[in-house]
Amino acid sequence: MALAARWLLRARLRLRPTAATSWGRWTRVKKVGKYAGPVIVGGCIFITYEILALGKNVTLDTQAVEQEKLKSYIYVHTIPLEQQGLQGITSKAKKQLHRAVKRLVQAAAEIFSWPLAEYYMKLDVEDHESGLWRLLKRAQSTTKAVRVHAVQELAKKHLWHDYQYRIVAQACDQKTSIGLARSKDVDPRFFLSPPLPKVIEDSCIEDELRYLLASLPQSEVDQCVQYFTSLALRESNQSVSAQRVSSHCDKIVTNGGLQLLQKIYQLRQDSQKIQRNIIRTIGNLALNECLHSAIAQSGWIGLLAEAMKSPHVIQASHAARALANLDRDTVEQKYEDGVYILHPQYRTSQPIKADVLFVHGLLGAAFKTWRQKDRNDVEEKDANYTECWPKTWLAADCPSLRILSVEYDTHLSDWRSKCPVENERKSLAYRGRELLIKLKAAGVGDRPVVWVAHSMGGLLVKKMLLDASEDPEMRSVVQNTQGIVFYSVPHYGSRLAEYSISARFLLFPSVEVKELSKDSPALRELNNDFTELVREQEVNILSFGEMLPTNIGSMIKLHVVPPNSADLGIGDFIPLDVNHLNICKPKSRDSFLYQQSLKFIKDALAQECKR
């Protein structure tokens, strides 16, 4: 090794109650330690310095001590060999070591309010070292505002030495770690690596998952949870079990579910679908605050922070939801399964003044419905492509908005395995009520709201607003609704339902499709009641209609929603030369479709949305 290499002096602390001595200026510390002497290894001198005891009255009750089993490390840089001869290294290293021990004791005294704190403040300690410990102390303050500001300052540190990040990773508490994970561009060294998974001999992941599911109680749980749990046990389907089992969260954690999910997550890095389903499950577990400590201790905070930086919008949004449910310092709301934050996903000092909610339609999803266009149609060098235009474009144009997207299962046909009681749950009435409760838990209705809906999602929005108007606890959702954007919503029915009736041998219509029939009494009543409500509440309406037919599979091509059905008869109606699938996918940020939608949102919210 080159002579210019710095000398690394390592000191390991071991707290043991022993007899008292004194050493130099350290007259108030009972026993300082012993110098073990230099050992030359590979061109470097490692000087081990052991502190046998700091006294019986000194206790370090920190995560660092717990996880490192009462071991910590001090890294000291000494003068390069070019500037000094080999002779005298021991004495100079000894002085450096003295200073390092002083820094540690001083910092610990400050944090844990030791009686010696005032004394050691007078000692020679570098500013950046004491600043680190001061930030850690403030991050653990009992005052929320102090904690939040300290975490914000910690997250800005990008030029620290590696050992400083490691100190914070070991010493910070659960709230600090979660706050750092929800800070943009945070250094990954702030987080401890997950503990190594427990290895069970002669067992595979599939078997371990099956044992976990089998250990969960089957009584007093939702019928569909029972059904899909038994299906997963029978078919050994990891994806189904990871998504469907959300009851008895405490049992899942007690039986090692967090560690098992982490093992699957690490082993299946080749599958985004499996990984995001696992993160989705962690987000559901995080709804239960009594499990937050277990989630943090199992190493999930660092993994979620890493997932937040994923270039894939679905992966990042699942992680954002999980961390938001864990962050009780800056997030009061809870994001139930199927409710996702598109903006802001990180902690921000920008005040949120209004909400915009995106609700997909038949065969849609919380993310893919709002992509700009299929990635297969995008040129590799297209820098303007976005997987989710509300997250990319709308968030940039209106940073003071909270942008949410919801997700629920929809199907064209019933040719699939389903829960025996699922037909009832697929109706507009049931789904509207279920989603309304979730949105209320997320704080929807506490500030001005604009809804953006595609296809059947518009019918769902109409049903939710009508239900909210009749419920005193939900009425604020209606009262704060400032506007609604409808993208090809079948207010008067869809030709898809008509077509499926005459082709049942090809397409067995699901409950959703049946409800889209123009002869549906429920649809007619829904429309009449809704138009009366929006006139009464003076809600702004903007509707877009499709003018091109859509390919449904390889055999069907039709106008899914004719213009006369997409026109509500209230507000503005704009027909466009696009099909049903692309009516909600602007080609670019400068496109007419996006600019008209943006203008409507801004006008509806007036001064609430800033550029």
N, C-alpha and C positions, 0 to 999 in steps of 0.2 A: 504494500500500500504506500502511496506517495507520502513524503514527509509533510506535505501541506495539509494532510487530513487532520480534521479536528479530533480532539480527545473526548471520548464519551465516558463520562463518570456516572456510574449508576449507583443510586442509593436505595436500598429496600428497607421500608419501615416495618418493624414488627412490634406491636404493642404488647409488652409484657410487664407486669408489676415486679420491679426489682428494687434493690437498694439504691440510695441516692448518692450522687457525687456532683461535682461541679467542674466546669471547664470554661476558662476565660470569662467573657462577658456573660455567659449563660448561667449566671449564679442562681436564677430563679427556676431553672429547669432541673429536676431532681437527678436525672441521669441522661446524658446525651448519647453516648454510644462508644463505639470503638472503630478504629481505622484498621482495615484488614490487610492493607498493603497492596502494591501494584502487581498486576499480572499482565504480562505482555502476550497478546494474542493477535496474530495476523497483522502486526504493525501498529495496533492500537493498545493503549493502556486502559484497562478496565479496573477502576478502583471501587470496590464494594464497601459501602458504608452502612452499617447496621445500627439502627436506633433500637436499643433493647427495651427502652421504656420511656415514656413521657410522664409517667405518674399514674397512680390509680384513679385520680380524679379526672382524667382526660378520657373522653369517649367520643369516637367518631361514628355517628349514626348516619352514614350516607350510603347511597347506592354503590359508590366506588368500593367502600370497605366490604359491603355485603358480597358484591360480585367478585371482587379480587381476593376474597378471603383474608382481609386485613393486610393486603400487599398493595403498595403503590410505588411509583418510580419517579425519580428526579433526574432530569437530563441537564447536564452542565457542559458548556463549550469552553475549553481551555485555550491557551495561547498556542498557535502553531509552532512546530519544532524549528521552523526557519528563524523564528524570533527569539529562540532560547536554546540552550544546550540541553542535553539529556539530564545533566546534573541540575537539581533544583526543581524538577518537575513535581516531585512528591509534595513539597511544601506549597507550591503554587496551586496544585490541584486541591490540596487540603483547604486553602483559603477559599477557593471557588466553591468547594463543597460546603464550607461553613455558611456561605451566603445562600446557597440553595436550601439548606435546612431552615435557615432563618425565614426565607420566603414562605416555605410551606407552613411553618408554625404560625407566622404572622397571618397568612391568608386564612388558615383554619380558625385562628382565634377570632378574626373578623366575622367569619360566617356564623360560627357557633357561639359567639358572644362569650368567649373565655375571659377570665379576669385579666389575662396578660395582653389582651388586644391593644389597650392604650399604650402599653410599654413598647410592644413590637412595632407600633406605628412610627416610632422614632428611629427604627433601625433602617439601614441602607437597603432599600428594595426597589427594583426597577419598576417604573410606572406601568408598563404594559402587563407585568405580572400581577400587581395588585389590582389593576383594572379588570383583569379577567375574573378574579375572585369577587370583586365588588359587583360585577354584572351577575354572577351566579347567585350572590346573596339577594340582589334585588329581584331576580327571576323567581325566587322562592318567598317573596314577600307575601304577607297576608292581605295586602291591598292589590286588587285586581289591576288597576291602572298602572301601578308600578311594575307588576309582573309582565304585563303585555309590552310595556315600553322597553323593559330590559331584554326580553326575547327579541324584540325588533332590532335592538342594538347588537345583540349577539349574532343574529342572522346576517348582519352586514359585514362580519369579519371574514375577509377572504385572503388575508396576507399573514395569517398566523403561522407559527411553526406547527409541524404535525403533532408534537406532544401536547400543545395547547388545546387543539381540537379533541384529543383523546382525554384530556383532563375533564373537559366539559362533558364529553360523552359519558364518562364514568360518574361524574358528580351531580349532573342535573337530574331533577326529579321528573315525574311523569308529565306534569303540565308543561314544563319547559320543553321536553322532547317533542310533544305534540305541537306546541307553538312553533318550534323550529321547523317541523315537518310541513307546516302550513305556511311557511315563509318562502317567497319566490327566490330562486337561485341560491338556496341554502347549500353550504358545503356538506357533502355526504359524510365527511369525517366526524360530524357532530353526533352520529348515531352509532351505537354499538352493533357489532355483527350479531346476527341471531345465534342463539346457542345451537350446538350440534344436535341434530335429531336423534332420538333414542332408536337404537337398532334392535329390531325384534327378529331373532333367528328363525329361519324356515317360515317366513311370512312375507307376503307381497302387499303392496299398497292397497290393492283391491280388497284383500282379506281384512286388512286393518280398518278400512272404511266400512266394510260390512259389519265387523264386530262393533264399531262405534254406533252404527244405526241400530243394530240389534239391542244395544244396551240402553237405548232411549225408551222412556215410557210410551206406551201406545194409548193410554187412557187420557181422557180430558184434553184431547188434541183435535184440531180441525180434521174433518172427514177426508179432505183432499190430501192433507199431510199424511194421514194414515195410509191412504191409497198409494201415494207415490213412494212412501217409505217402503211399503211391502213390495212395490214394483221394483224399487232399487235393490232390495235384498234378493229378489228373485232373479233379476236380470244382471245384477252387479254393475249397474250403470252409474259411474261416478258423477257424471254431469247432472243427472236428475237429482241424485241425493244431495249434491252440493247446493243446488238451487232451492229445493223444495222444503228441506228440513230447517225450520226457523223457530219451532216451538222448543220449550225446555232448553233454553240457551245455557243455563247454569249446568245442566247435565252434560251438555256437549263439551263445555270447558273442563269440568271435573274429570271427564273420561278421556282427556287428552286430545280433544278435537282441534284446539289451536295448533298444537305441535304437528298433528297429522296433516292438517290443511297446509301448514308451512312446508312440510316435507313434499307433499304433492306439488305445491307451487314451485319449489326449487327444482324438482325432478322434471317437471313438464314445462320448461321454458320454451319448448318448441310449439306450444299450443296457447295462443292468446285467448282462445275461448275458455279453456280450462282455467287459466290464470285469472281472467276477469270474473268467472263464476265464483272462484274462491274469494277474491276481493269483495265481490258482492255479498258473500256470506259473512265476511268480517264486518262489512258495513251494517248488516242486519244485527249481528251480535253487539255492535257498538251502540245500538239503540238502548241497551240495558247498561246503565251507568255503573252498576255494581261489578260489571265485567271489565271495566276500563283498565284496572290495574293488571289483570291477568293478560289482557291483550298487549299492554305495554311491556310487561316482563317477559313475554314469550318472544319478543324481538320483532313484532309486526310494525312498529312505528317507522323504523328505517326502511323496511320493504315498501311501505305505503308511500313514503317520501320519494323513493326511487321510482315507483309506479306513476306518481304525479308528474314526473318529467317525461313520461312516455310520449312519443310522437303520435301515438294512436289515441284519438279522442275518446274512444270508449274506455280504454284502459285507464287513462288519466282521470276520467270523470267518475268511474267507480271508486278509484282511490280518493278522489276529492270528497265524495260523499262519505266514505268511511271516516276520514280524518275530521270532517265537519261534525259528524256525530260524536267523535271523541273530544273535540275541542269545546269544552264547556266554559272557557274563559271569554271567548269572543263570539260564540254562536249559541243563541238561546233556543233556536228552532231545532227540530229533529226531522231528518230526511228519511222517510219510510222507503221500503223497497219499491222501486219504480219511479222515484222522484229524484232527479239529478240536477246538480248545479252546473250550469255552463259558464256562468260568470257571476261574481268573482270566485275563483276556485282557491285562491290564496287569501291570507289575511291582508286587509287593505285599510288605509286611513281614509279612503274615498267614501263619503257618506252615500248610502243607498237610499234613493228617494222614490223608486217605483219598481214594480215587478212586471216582467213580460213572461208569459207562460206559453210554451209550445206543446200542442197536443196532436199527435199523429193520427192517421186514419187506418183503414182496413189494410192489413198486411204490412203496416208501417212499424217504426220503432223510434225510440227516443233520440237516436243519432242518425240512422241511415236515411230517414225521411227528409232530413234537413241538410244532406250533403249537397255540394254544388252540382255534381253529376257523377256518374259511375267512374271509378278510377281507371277502368279499362279504356275509357274514351279520352283520357287525359294524356297529353304529351308529357314525356319525362321532364322536360325543361319548363313546364308550366308552373312558374313560381306563384301564380295567383290562385292555384287550386286550394280548396278547403274541404275538409271532411265534414264540416259543420258550420254553415255560414252564420247562424246566430252567435256561435261562440267566437268566431274569428272577426266577422264584419260588424255585427250589431254591437258587440262589446266594445269595439274600438270607436264606433260612432257615438255610442251612448254609454260611457264608462260608469255613470251613476245608476245604471239599471242592475237589478238582480235578474238574471236570465235563467229560467228553469225549463226543463224538458221532462215530460212524463212518459211512462211506458206501460203498456198493458198488452196481453196476448190477444191476437185476433186471427181468424182463419176464414178462408173462403169456403171450405168444406169440412165435414165432420169425419172424413176418412183418416182417423188417427186415434191413438190411445188417449182417453180422456178420463177425468175423474167423474164418477157416477153423478155427482151433484153439480157438475160444471155448467150444464145448460142454463141453469138459473143465474149463475154468476156471469154469464156472457151477455146478459141483457143490458140495455142502456140504463135501465133503472138501477140495477144492482151495481154496475160498474161506476155509474155517476156518483152514487152515494159513497162507495168505497174510496174513490179517488178524491172526492171532496173532503173526506175526513183526513186523508193523507196530506192534502194541500193545506188544510187548516193547521195541522201539526207543524208544517213548514213555515207558518206565519203568513200565508197568503190571505189577504184581506186586511192586513195591518197597514198597508200603504196603497197608493193608486196601482191599478192593475190593467194591463192590456193582454187579451188572449189572442193567440195565433193558432188556427186550427186547419187541418187538412182533412177533406173527405168526411168519413164518419166521426172523426175527432170533433168536428163542428157540432154534430148532433149531441155528442157527449158534453161539450161545453154548455150548450143550451139546457140540457137536462140538469147539469150541476147548478147553474144559476137559478133555475126554477126551484130546485130543492132548497138552495140556500135562502131564497126569498121567503120560504115558509118556516125556516128554522131560526129562532132568535139568536142562537149561538153562532150561526153561520151568515147572518144577514149582512155583516160587514163586507163579505166577499162581493155581494151584489152592489152594495152602496159605493164601494171603491172601484168597481169596474168602470173604466173610462172609455174603452174601445175594444172591438173584436175584429180580427182579420179572418175572413173565410176564404180558403183556397178550395174551389170546387166542392163545396159542401152540398149534399143532396137534400136540400130543405124539403123538396116535394117528391123525393124518391129517386131511385137509380135504375137504369136499364140493366145493370148487372143482376139485380134480383129477378127481373122479368126474364132475362136470358137463361138464368139457372133453372127456372121453373120448367122451361121447355127442353132442358137438356140435363135432366136429373141423372141420366145414365152416365154422363161425363162429369157432372159437378153436383154433388149432394150438398145443397145449400146449408150453411151453418146458421145459428141463431142470429149472428150479426147481419148476414145477407138477407135473411127473411125480414128483418126490421127495416131494411132499406126499400121495401116495396112501396110503390106509389099509392097502393090501395090500403096501406097499413093505417088503421084508425089511430094507433098510438103515435105514429109519425105526424099525422094531421093535427091531432090535439097538441102535441109538443110544439109544433110550429105556431099555432094560433096563440097559445099561452105565452110563448117566447116573444112574439112580435108585440104583444100587449105590454109585456114587462119592459122591453127596451125603449118603447115609446114613453112609458111612465118614468123610467130612470134616465132618459135622454142619453142613452149609450151610443157612441159613434160606431158606425158599421162600414166596413170596406169589404167587398166581395170580388173575387176573381173567378172567371169561368173558362173552361177549356173549350177549344174549338177544333181540336184534332182527335181522332180515334186512338185508342190504346190497345196494344196487343196483350191479351190475357192468356198466357201460355202460348202454345204453338197453333191453336185451332180457333181462338176467339179474338175478334177485333171489333171494338165498339166504342161509342161515346159512353163512358162510364156515368158521367153526370152531364146531362144536356144543359145548355145555357138557361133555359126556362126554369130548371130546377135549382141551379146554382144562384140565381138572382132572388134574394130574399124579399125584395120589394121595399126595403128600407136602406137608406144610405147609398153609397156609390157602388156601381157594378161595372167591372172592367173585363171584357172578353179578351183572351189572348190566344195566339196561334201556337198552342202547346197542348200536349196530351195530359191525361189525368195524373200520371206519375211525375211529370216535370213542372206542373203548375206551381209547385212549392220549392223548386230548385232553380234559383236565379243563375244565369250563365256567368255573370261577373258582378263585381261590386258596383259597376256603372250601369248595369242593366236597368231597363224600365221597371221590371218586376220588383227588384230590390229597392230601388230608389222610391217608388210609390209606397211600398210597405214601410220603409224608413220614415218617409214624410208623414204618413198616417200616424205611426207610433209617436213621433215627436209632437205632432199637433194634438193628439189625444191627451198626451201627458203635459202639454204646454211647456212650462219652464222646468218641469221635473227631470227632463232629459237634456243633458248638456253635451255639447260637442267636445 
